[in-house]
Amino acid sequence: MKRLAAGIALALLAESAAAYDIFTVAPDLWDRPRSARAVLEQSAVRQAISQYLAEPAAQLVIHHGYGQDPLLQAEELRMWLMTLAVDGARISLINDVRPHEPLKIEVVK
């Protein structure tokens, strides 16, 4: 477990901070079985967590569409983020994405 945490920390430190505060999660994430590693391999997730860790007061907002499937995906993503050491109290969900658009992660500083 310590090796996994150290690997995650190194991967996040190696990831350069992006110029944008909203990151689009690739829709293909939901087409296969997920694990912490598979979620962290998503560029949007890595960038959002990197920015989150760089800002002590940052919050994450998961933007999702209306309906059961988008909400379930947002809830699952929230759980994976918590597994990757993001404080669940600092993650919120907002259903403001148009139909058939992918989830987005916003870093609010």
C-alpha positions as CSV (number, residue, x, y, z in Angstrom):
1,M,0.0,0.0,0.0
2,K,2.9,2.4,0.8
3,R,4.4,1.7,-2.6
4,L,1.1,2.5,-4.3
5,A,0.8,5.8,-2.4
6,A,4.5,6.7,-3.1
7,G,3.9,5.9,-6.8
8,I,0.8,8.0,-6.9
9,A,2.6,10.9,-5.2
10,L,5.5,10.6,-7.7
11,A,3.2,10.5,-10.7
12,L,1.3,13.6,-9.5
13,L,4.5,15.5,-8.8
14,A,5.8,14.6,-12.3
15,E,2.6,15.9,-13.9
16,S,3.0,19.5,-14.8
17,A,0.2,21.9,-13.8
18,A,-2.2,22.6,-16.6
19,A,-3.2,26.0,-17.7
20,Y,-6.9,25.3,-17.3
21,D,-9.0,24.6,-14.2
22,I,-11.6,22.4,-15.9
23,F,-10.7,19.0,-17.2
24,T,-12.8,16.7,-19.3
25,V,-12.9,13.0,-18.3
26,A,-12.5,10.7,-21.3
27,P,-15.8,8.8,-21.9
28,D,-13.9,5.6,-22.6
29,L,-13.2,5.4,-18.8
30,W,-16.7,4.0,-18.4
31,D,-16.3,1.3,-21.1
32,R,-14.0,-1.0,-19.1
33,P,-13.5,-2.2,-15.5
34,R,-12.1,0.5,-13.3
35,S,-9.4,0.5,-10.7
36,A,-7.5,3.3,-8.9
37,R,-4.7,2.9,-11.4
38,A,-7.1,3.1,-14.4
39,V,-8.7,6.2,-13.0
40,L,-5.4,7.8,-12.3
41,E,-4.2,7.0,-15.8
42,Q,-6.8,9.5,-17.0
43,S,-5.1,12.7,-17.9
44,A,-8.0,14.8,-16.6
45,V,-7.9,13.1,-13.2
46,R,-4.1,13.4,-12.9
47,Q,-4.2,17.1,-13.7
48,A,-7.1,17.9,-11.4
49,I,-5.6,16.0,-8.5
50,S,-2.2,17.7,-9.1
51,Q,-3.8,21.2,-9.0
52,Y,-5.9,20.2,-6.0
53,L,-2.8,19.1,-4.1
54,A,-1.0,22.3,-5.0
55,E,-3.7,24.5,-3.6
56,P,-4.4,23.8,0.1
57,A,-7.9,25.3,0.0
58,A,-8.9,23.9,-3.4
59,Q,-12.3,22.3,-4.0
60,L,-13.2,19.9,-6.8
61,V,-16.5,20.1,-8.6
62,I,-17.6,17.2,-10.8
63,H,-19.9,18.5,-13.6
64,H,-22.3,15.8,-14.9
65,G,-25.4,15.6,-17.1
66,Y,-28.9,14.9,-16.0
67,G,-30.2,11.4,-15.6
68,Q,-29.2,8.3,-13.7
69,D,-26.1,7.2,-15.7
70,P,-24.3,10.5,-15.6
71,L,-25.1,10.9,-11.9
72,L,-23.8,7.3,-11.2
73,Q,-20.6,8.1,-13.1
74,A,-20.1,11.3,-11.1
75,E,-20.7,9.5,-7.8
76,E,-18.3,6.7,-8.8
77,L,-15.7,9.3,-9.9
78,R,-16.1,11.0,-6.5
79,M,-15.5,7.7,-4.7
80,W,-12.4,7.0,-6.8
81,L,-11.1,10.5,-6.0
82,M,-11.6,9.8,-2.3
83,T,-9.7,6.6,-2.8
84,L,-6.8,8.6,-4.3
85,A,-6.6,10.8,-1.1
86,V,-9.0,13.6,-2.0
87,D,-11.1,14.8,1.0
88,G,-14.7,13.9,0.2
89,A,-15.9,17.0,1.9
90,R,-14.0,19.0,-0.7
91,I,-15.8,17.4,-3.7
92,S,-19.2,18.5,-4.9
93,L,-21.4,17.4,-7.8
94,I,-23.3,19.7,-10.2
95,N,-25.6,18.5,-12.9
96,D,-25.0,21.2,-15.5
97,V,-23.5,19.3,-18.5
98,R,-25.5,19.0,-21.7
99,P,-26.8,15.5,-22.6
100,H,-24.2,13.2,-24.1
101,E,-21.2,15.3,-23.0
102,P,-18.6,13.8,-20.8
103,L,-18.0,14.5,-17.1
104,K,-15.8,17.5,-16.2
105,I,-13.6,18.1,-13.1
106,E,-13.2,21.7,-12.1
107,V,-10.6,22.8,-9.6
108,V,-11.9,25.8,-7.6
109,K,-9.1,27.6,-5.8
